[in-house]
Amino acid sequence: MKILERWFDERFLTHRLRSTSTAGILSAVAAIVLLEYRFYVNHVLSWDLLAITLTFVLVKMSLMIWYSVND
């Protein structure tokens, strides 16, 4: 048990939280950029990328409201 506690302490959990958050935001930004590129250059609206973009925005705004109300 002590070995696991040494490997998975608060710093590990904080690093995991930050890396997951950063990866999620960068993936959403990449989807938004790709959506805009396909729309402005190829004149094609990618519905799958639009769905991913709207999901990101909806989840992000919902969680921001939830945390501000319940914190």
N, C-alpha and C positions, 0 to 999 in steps of 0.2 A: 504494500500500500504506500509506503514511503517513497518508493521509486516513482510511482505514478504521480504522487503529490509534487515531487521535485520536477517532473517533466511538464505537468499540466497545472501550473499555478495561475495566479491572477494575471500575470503578465502575458501568459500564453492566451488566456481567454480574451484579454484586451487586444492583443495582436490579431487574433482570429476575427474579432468583431470589426476592427478597422480594415483589415484586408478584405473581408467579405463586403463591407460597405463600399469601399473604393472600387472593387471589382464590379459590383452591381451598377454603380453610377457610371463607370467608364463603359460598361457594356451597353447601357441605355443611351449614352451619348453617341456611341458608335452606331447604334441602330437609328438614331435620329439623323445623324450625318449621312448615313447610307440612304435613308428614306428621302432626304432632301436632294441628294445627288441624283438618285434615280428619277425623282420628279422633275428637277430643273434641267438635267442633261438629256435624259432619255424620254422625258415627257410621259412617264409611266408612274402611276400611283401603286405602290406595293402595299396591298392590304395587310399582309402579314407583318410587315415592319410598322405600319400604322397601328396595328393592334398591340404590338410590343411597346411602342412609344406611349400610347394612351394608357396601357396598363401600368407602366412605370410612373407616369404622371399621377394617375389616380391613387396608386398605393402610396406614393411619396407624400402627396397632399393630405390624404386621409390620415396617415400616421403622424404627420406634423400637427394636424388639428387634434388628434387623439392625445398625443403627448402633451400638448399645451393645455388642454382641458383637464387632464388627469394628473398633472405633475404638481 
